[in-house]
Amino acid sequence: MHFDFDAGKYAVYVWPAFALTAAAFVWMIADSLASARRWRREAERLQAKRDETKP
Amino acid sequence: MGARDPHHPLDFLTNPERFMAFSRWAAPMFGVIAAVLAAVGLVLTFAAPEDYQQGDTVRMMFIHVPAASLSLFVYLCLGVASFLALVFRHALADAAAVACAPLGAAFTALALATGSLWGKPMWGTWWVWDARLTSVLVLLLFYLGYLALRSALEDEQKAARAAAILALVGLINLPIVKFSVEWWNSLHQGSSTLFAKPGNGLPAVYAWPMLVMSLAYLSAFGSLWLVRIRARVWRRKARALALQQAEG
């Protein structure tokens, strides 16, 4: 299998398109995971606090 | 009317506890599928020959077309979830709606940016006020308007209802985007994938990377959507606990 990474005169358009796509996916993954982690920890913290104060 | 079957196979879509149990394994599973498909898709992308007209810019199609398809599909998900949230006032449906909007906005922005980068060398311009490009820009504005409305109002329920109505209005734009190249004279080419007219379809050497990358994008969306809905469920639980504790 032959791979062609030389985009020649179009490299200035091709590589930024792939870089933008990679950046968008990195943002979507990081933001989704960070949001899930943040709210899971907050819910667990408040749940633990409530369990502590239960008579 | 009989009592609702507690073990209905679709309960995981309506019962938050069952949804959390389902998404706990489904989200990473879709993520792994997306990573494998993306790796295979990239191999096929850079192994494909140059196009006789587009040259190396043909490789941009394998990231542009899936982003454009997902921009429409995600908006359809947003519309259906908004409808269910508005009519049945279901918390999971509202979580599903708000969770997919940022992802849809990102796919739409990607479709516009990669399309623009392809348009400059192929059409000789970054942008034209053409029916397809303009309607996709309007789609991005609907996503951004939805997100702005959700965060603009302090009353979350009012914000959710207003944003859901906006999302439903925006559904009108989907057939306009899809059929714009047929209804008006457009610089943008017609479909060469699923709905291609006879003779307009892609040859296998380009159809395979397009199909694999499209499935990779779809799986990635599935995984991230589930992760974001899980975040909304935890957020709702945290808010309820905080309120309980504030009330003493």
Interface residues (C-beta under 8 A of the other chain):
Chain A: M1 H2 F3 D4 F5 D6 A7 G8 K9 Y10 A11 Y13 V14 P16 A17 F18 L20 T21 A24 F25 W27 M28 I29 D31 S32 L33 S35 A36 R38 W39 R40 E42 A43 L46 Q47 K49 R50 T53
Chain B: V43 F46 A47 A48 P49 E50 G55 D56 T57 R59 M60 I63 H64 A67 P102 L103 A106 F107 A109 L110 A113 T114 L117 W118 K120 P121 A220 L224 V227 R228 R230 A231 R232 W234 R235 K237 A238 L241 A242 Q244 Q245
